[in-house]
């Protein structure tokens, strides 16, 4: 074995002690109704089987339900009897869920003359590119007996205010692209949000949305909102169809500091590489020989761990900058897990790809005649995946795209002789545009076949793409060449 290592507060939610990283995970897991039902059922009824949980959640499609269980893998586990039960973090999630139970409407009712209680009047803000809620506006709404519901807004900015004030005024936030909120209001905002792509918590002053981005989005929305916009889905689908993440969402710039070391990387033929990152930057490219270089970045000391075994290698980066060069054509598979930082991968002759993204920025380019299996699961962040099946491919390739949050672009190029089939394995939410050879293909909710090439069943060279979506924004394109 070859290895090298370079290395260098908790939060309280309504009385629940939980680390900030765990809190983000719990809130993301609880953002979907199905997963909330699972946590509640296991906490209140005890161990349940897979089919019992499906029934509790009102799910009929096993594949889609399995997708939700994978999204909450740290909250549930199988016991020795084959049933499911909550982990310690799962019990914490249940406590958080209970703490997020909406306060009684009576708490925000105002007293009218004569002692008669009147429920707050519903005020809906919708169909906007941007909406900002500050403390002065919130107090004004409370004094007028208004209950605010925000929907179909691209960007929502919530300014610092008291927790009780926010809880009394804001009734719900739905179908929005991004919500910026003070960290101290994070649990309340998550509890009020549904079908929100991203909730970003800040400290201090609220962020300033770049004018160029806001202007571009406003122009795209202008003229669409009055007639076409029935939900934010249609707006974003129209915008997304003409925008490539590679052009509109660049990777965060990372400046190299001191070169700490450079050493050969002994990778052999058929090696499998596992990559995990929660910060920093990783670049993986091909050359004639294997090598790794590590730089410092800013004031933080790099945390990079690399282990190479006989037929596998693992790379873990939490901070710093790592550049890996792998011998051309010698790596057979990549298993990548990202929760932060940036990753750029360019490789060939790969047979298998597994990608899990909960945060950060990922760009992957693979050109191979052997790529038989590819799975991408995105729950946050930005991912750009380019898969090129080169001439010489034979057999059946199975690709899968799962999306529960974040923004993802998947572009697949295949030779003319390769037949293609695209299936929906469960589309519950999120926004997706699908095109094949430049032609838009409707993506319907539920499970069904979306597209199939003539002669697919008889072909000895074919590719199946399965889509499973519960949230987020995706652009998927397939091109015969």
N, C-alpha and C positions, 0 to 999 in steps of 0.2 A: 504493500500500500504506500502511496505517495501522498503527502498532505502538507499544506501550508496554511498558516493562520496569521492574519494581521488584525489586531483588535484595539481597541482603544483602552406621578402622583394620583394618586387615586382621585376619583370623583364620587360625589354622593348624589343619588337620584331619589328624592323623596324618602330619605332614610335608608336607601340601599347603597352599601359600599361596593364600588366596582371600579376597576382600573379603566383609564381612558380608552385604551385599545379594546378592552373587553366591552366597554360601553358602546363603542362604535359598531362592533360586531353584533351585539345584542339588538341594538336599534335597527340595524339593517335586516336582521333576521325577523324582527317583529313588524317590519314594514308591510308584510303581506298578510291578508286575512287568513289564508290557509295555515301559515306557520304559527300565527297567534292561536288558532284553534287547536293545533297540535300541542303546543306548550300548555295551554289551559286544560286540555283533556288529560294529558299525562300527569299533571300536577293534582288534579281533582279526582281522577278515576284510577290512577295507578298504571301499572304496566298494561300496554295494549298491543295487539298484533298489527301488522301492516294493513290488513284488510279492515280491521276495526278503526284504525286511524283514518283510512280513506273514507269510511262511512261517516265518521265524526266530522270530517272536513267537507263532506258533500262532493267528493271527487269521484269521477268514473274512469278517468284515464290513469292507468298505473304508471306509465312513463312520466307524465307530468307531475304526479304526486312524488315519484322518486326524485325528480329534479328539485322539488321543494325540500325534501329531506336532506339532500346533499348541500343545500344552501344553509342548513342549520345543523351541520354535522358536529359542531362543538356543543350543541345544546341537548342532543339526544344520542342514545347508544343502545345497542342490543344487549340484553341480559342473557344469562345462561339458559333460560327457557325459550329463547327466540323472540321474546317480546321486546318492545321499545320502552325505555324509561328516560327520565331526565338526568343529565349530568349535573355536577355542582353548579356549572355556569347556567345550565338550563333552569335550575331552581332560582338562580339570581334573575334570569330573564322573566320568570313567572312573577317574582316580586316587583320587578320593574313594570310588567304588564298591569299588575294590580294598582300600582301607584299612578299609572297613566289613565285610570278610569275617569272619564270626564266628570267634572264637578256638576252638581245639580243646577238646573236652570234657575232654581230659586235664588242661587247665590248672585245672579246677575239681573234678577228682576228689579225693577225700580218701583218705588212706592208712589202711587198717584193719590190725589186728594180723595178723601173719603175712606182711606185705608184699604183700597182695592189693589191687589198685586197684579201687575201687567207684565207678561213675558216680553223680553226684548224683541225689537223689530229686526227682521232679517235684512241685512244689507249685503248684496252680492257685487263684488268687483271682478270683472271677467273681460276676456278678449283684449288683452293689452300686451304690449311687448315688455313693459316694465311697470312695477308698482312698488312704492316705498311706504312703509308704515312706521311712523315715529311716535314718540311718547305723547306729543301734543295732540296729534290726530287721534290716538287711542283714547286719551282722556276725553276728548270732544265727543267721540262715538259713545263712550260709556255714559257721559252726562245726558246724551240724547236718547239713551236706551236702545242703542243699536248693537246687533250681534253680527260681526263681520265674517263673510265667507269669500275666500279668494279662489278663483278657478280660471283655467285657460289663460294663464299668464306665463310668459317666457321666463322672466326674471323677477323674483320677489326679494326685496331687501327689508329686513326687520331691524329696526334700530334698538339700542338698549332701552329697556323699560323694566318696571317691576314685574315679578312673576305673577302676582295677583291681578295686575292690570291686564297683562297679556291673556291670562286664563279667562278673565271675565269678558274680554272683547272679541277674541278670535274664536270663531266656531269651527272653522275647517279650512284647510288648504289642499286643493286637489288639481290634478291635471296641469302641473306646472313643470317647467324644465329645471330651473335651479332656484333654491331658496337659501338666502344668506341670513343667518341668525346669530345673535350673541351666544357664546358657549353656555352661559348660565341659563339660557332658555331652551337649550338643546332638547331636553327630554320632553318639554311641553310641545315644541314644534314638531318633533317626530310623532308625538301622540295625536296631533291634529292633522297630520299629513297623510294623504292617500294618493297613489299614482303620481308621485313626485319623483322625477328622475334623480336629482341630487340635492341633499341638504348639506350645506357647507357652513360649519360653525367658525366664528371668528372671535377674537379678543380685542378689546379696545374699540377703535373707530370702525364703522362698517366699511367694507371694501368699495372701491370705485370701479364700476363696470366700464371697461374701455369704450370710449365714444365710437370708435370705428366699428366694433362688434355690434354695439347697440343700434347704430345707424343702419348697418347692413340688415340686421334682423327686422328693424322697423320698416325698412323699405320692402322687404320680402312679405311682411304681413299686410302692409297697406294695400287695400283693394281686395284682399282675400277675406279679411275678417267680416265685413258686412254681409256677404252672401254665402260664402263657402264654409266658413269656420263654424262647425258644430262642436268641435272639441279641439284641443291643442294637437291631437294626433294628426288631423288633416293639415294643419299649418306646418308642423315639423316635417311631415312626410314630403310636403312640397318643397320646403327649404332644403331638406336633406338630399332630395333627388338631384339637386344641382350643386351640392357641396361635398367635397371630399375631405375627410378628416386630415389627410396628409397635407392638404393645402390650407385648411382652416385652423387646425389644432396642432401646433408645433410642439416638439418635446421641450421640457424645461431646459434652459441653458445651464450647463455644468462646466465650471472652469477648473482645469487641472491645476493642482498644486505641485508639490514635490513628488518626483518619481521615487517610490520607496523600494521597489524591487522589480526585477525582471528575470524570469527563470523559465527553462523549457517545461512543457507540459506533456508528459509521456502517455499519449492516448493511442490505443491500438485499434485495429480493424474491428468494426461491429460494436463499438462502444456506445453505451447509453448514458446520456448526460441529464442530471437533475439540477434544475436551477431554482433558487428561491431568493426573493428580495423583498425587503420592507423599506428600503431607502437606498440612496446612492445611485450609481450608474453602472450598467453592464453592457458591453459591446462584444458580440461573438461573431467572428468572421473566419473564413477559410484561407489557408495558405499551405505551403508544402510541409511545414513543421508546426508542432504544437508549442504554444508559449503563453505565459500569463504575465501581465504587467499591472501594477497597482500604484495609483497616485493618491495623494491626499486631496481633500476638497474643502476649502474654507478652513475653519479652525478645528473642526472635528477630526478625530483620529479614525482612520479607516477600520471597518470591521468586515473583513473578507476571509472566508474559510473555503479552501479547496481541498477535496479528497479525491484521489484517483486509485481505483482498485483494478483488478484484472480486466473486467469487462464493463466497468461503469465508472462514472465520475460525478461528483456533486460540487456545486458552487453556491455559496451563500453570501449575500452582500446586504449589509445593513446601513453602511455609510461608506464614503469614499468612491473612487472610480476604478473599475476593473475592466481590462481589455483582454479577452481570450482569443487566441488564434488556434484553430483546430485543424488537424491534417485533412486536406481536401478529400471528401468522400468516405471518411472512416467512421463517422458517427451515424448510427442507425436510427436513434430515437432521441427525442427531447421531451422532458417532463418539466414544465415551467409553472411556478406558482408566484404570483406577484401581489403584494399588498401595498406597495409604494415604490418610489424611485422610477428609474427608466431602464428599459431593456431594448436593445436592437440586435436582431439575429439575422444573419444571411448565410444560408447553407444549401448544400446539394446532396443528392443521393440518400436523403432521409426516408425512412420507411414508416415512421410513426411520430405523431406530434400530439401532446396533451398540454393544454394551456388553461390555467385558472387565474383570472385577474379580478382582484377585489379593489384595486386602486393602482395609481401610477400610470405610466405611459409605456406602451409596448408596440414595437414594429417588427414584424416577422416576414421574411421573404425566403421561400423555399422553392427550389426548382429541382424536381426529381422524377425519374421514371418509375420509382419504387414506392411512392407515397400511397400506402394502402389504407392508412387509418389516421384521421385527424379529428381531434375534439377540442373545441374552444368554449370555455364557460366564463362569461364576463358578468361581474356583479358590480363593477364600478370602474372608474378610470377611463382611459382611452386606449383602444387597441386597433391596430391596422395589420391585417393578415393578407399576404399575397401568396397563393399556392399555385405553382405552375407544374402541371403534369406534362413532362416533355415527351417527345417522340420515343417510341420503344416500349411504352407502357402496355402491359397486358394484365388482365384479371379484373377483379371487382374491388373498387375503392369505396370505403364508407367514411363519410365526413359528417360531423355533427356540430351545430352551432347552438349554444345555450346562452340566453341573455336574460338577466334579472335586474340590470342597472348599467349605468355607464354608456359610453358611445363606442360602437364597434363597426369597422368596415372590413368586409371579407370579400376578396376578389379571387376568383378561381379561373385559371386558363387551362383548356384541355385541347388536344388535337382533334381534328374534325371527325376521326373515326371513333372517338370515345362517346358513347351514348350516356345521356344524363337523365336522372330522375330527381325531383325535389319534392320532399314530403314535409307536411306540417305534423309534428309529433305532439302538438299541444301549444296553441297560441292563446294565452289568457289576457295579455296586456302588452305594453310596450309599443314601439313604433318601428316598422320595418318596411323598407323598399327592396323589392326583388326584381332583378332584370336578368334576362338570358338573351345573349347576342343582341343587346341593346333594346330588347322589347320588355316592357314592364309586365310583370306577372302579379295578379292580385293575390294577396296573402289573407286567407280567410281564418277566422277564429275556429278553434277546435282542431281536430286531427283529420287530415285528408291529403290526397295527392295533389300537389300544386302544378306540377309539370312533368312530362315524360317524353323523351325522344322516341320517334318511330323506330322500331326494331330493337328497343332496349332489352326485351326479354331474351332475344336470340343472340345478342351481342356478347362476344368474349372479352370485350374491353368496355367497361362501364363504370360510372361513378354515381353513388347515391348521396344526396345531401339532405339531412334531417334538421328541421328548425324547431326549437322549443323556446318560447318567449313568454316571460312574465312581466317584463319591464325593460326600461332603457330604450335606446335608439340604435338601430342597425341599418346598414346599407350592405346588401349582398348582391354580388354580380358574378355571372358565369359567362365566359366567352369561349366559343369554339374558334380555332384558328387554323 
